[in-house]
């Protein structure tokens, strides 16, 4: 069994532990062993994303100062406590907040797994040079892998990533202007979910 | 005796030769098309999964307990593998070498008992599914997705750039996530119906029945809703940078007290249509970033 065979049945291995053949490969291959360790860690961490109760005030304070640094909110005046834009006091707001964090975590997890599976050197596609370099390092890894497989699909994903990045920027701007606006937050959540969906489809495409 | 002399003497030789040539070419063209059929007996609630890259996938319901997967392969550079493991039945296209979309095309027709769960992952091509009464999960990059006559199920559809059509769907939960394609919903009802796109238009034609939560959200596309006069909905429509056009007889509920904190009331009202029609029944939320929202009376 080689690494490709092993990674093809990876979900079953994570779920059931795998058979003797998989176990043998796991012991002999450091890359696959690390990958399984990471996935198990992610699975454990994902369970902890489910909120059992509201985090402590210190957590809000840290998020608040982080948002102030990023310029999303202005510093609070006097003793008035400013709520973070992602997580409001009401239940619906909490849902959006956690959904947002979960979407961002999903993107991070997807990219971690993707980087493991596709640790290829960056290639110059020619197209990149013609268009402004607006993509993040993670985006570039993703696009390189797709373009290596199919150039036209790479173009499509490039277009989609641009589109969702524009959406995220638009929605962030609205939230910045109206931090208490539920609809603006909902739009931002949808924007992040769209990006997570593009990543998910891209990873699925490259491993097909 | 040579050929030229015979053919000159007998013109029918030319006709026979041409006919044979046509036959050879025809056989050559169709020889690459190979049909593979897989049959399994499925228990209620079994999962049927099809994974394809290029080509159509057509899922229909069958009577009895048999799942039949028919794959038409158009070149010898691809193969189709299928297996049953417990209550899981799976068919997948595998490439034997580098292929383009024509060489890699495989068309599936899948017949399933209505109580089976269906999972399809397709690259490009038309993905059709009808008649299923259990959970459905469909993913497609491009092409087209068409679902019809589905009830009592959980439906999850995700596409990158494929138009999605849902017709006559009465389900527990409908979730559609599309990046670029248009989404058309006709007579789609359920306790929870969610459609989210980036640039794709969303069109809903129906009565939002069932007392459910309906949520249609996009970025730049338009949202069009066609409602019958008898619809019972609590509707909230808002386009942040676009406009809302409403010709449905709602009783306005908008007041300063319902505005979110920090939102200028004039701006909010200008892009918002919030009201109740008939008795409060289903909750409908229409949200676009810069598209136009139109609510029309049928």
Contacts between the chains, C-beta under 8 A, distances in Angstrom:
chain1	res1	chain2	res2	distance
A	153	B	141	7.4
A	156	B	141	7.9
A	156	B	142	7.7
A	156	B	160	7.2
A	156	B	161	6.4
A	157	B	160	7.8
A	160	B	160	6.3
A	160	B	161	7.2
A	160	B	179	5.4
A	160	B	180	6.7
A	160	B	198	7.8
A	163	B	179	7.2
A	163	B	180	7.5
A	163	B	198	5.6
A	163	B	199	6.0
A	163	B	219	8.0
A	164	B	179	7.1
A	164	B	198	5.9
A	167	B	198	5.6
A	167	B	219	4.5
A	167	B	220	7.9
A	167	B	289	7.2
A	170	B	219	7.1
A	170	B	289	5.8
A	170	B	290	7.5
A	171	B	219	8.0
A	171	B	289	6.7
A	174	B	240	5.8
A	174	B	289	7.6
A	178	B	260	7.3
A	178	B	262	5.0
A	178	B	263	5.3
A	179	B	262	5.9
A	180	B	260	4.9
A	180	B	261	3.3
A	180	B	262	3.9
A	180	B	263	6.8
A	181	B	260	4.8
A	181	B	262	6.5
A	181	B	263	5.1
A	182	B	260	5.3
A	183	B	238	5.3
A	183	B	240	6.8
A	183	B	260	7.6
A	183	B	287	5.6
A	184	B	240	6.7
A	186	B	217	6.8
A	186	B	287	6.1
A	187	B	217	7.2
A	187	B	219	7.5
A	187	B	240	6.7
A	187	B	287	6.6
A	187	B	289	5.4
A	190	B	196	5.2
A	190	B	217	5.0
A	190	B	218	7.8
A	190	B	219	7.4
A	191	B	198	7.9
A	191	B	219	7.0
A	193	B	177	7.0
A	193	B	196	6.5
A	194	B	177	7.7
A	194	B	179	5.9
A	194	B	196	7.2
A	194	B	197	8.0
A	194	B	198	4.8
A	194	B	219	7.6
A	197	B	158	6.1
A	197	B	177	5.3
A	197	B	179	6.4
A	198	B	160	6.9
A	198	B	179	5.9
A	200	B	158	7.7
A	201	B	139	7.1
A	201	B	141	6.4
A	201	B	158	7.1
A	201	B	160	4.9
A	201	B	179	7.8
A	204	B	121	6.9
A	204	B	139	7.0
A	205	B	123	7.3
A	205	B	141	6.4
A	208	B	51	7.3
A	208	B	53	6.0
A	208	B	121	7.8
A	208	B	123	7.1
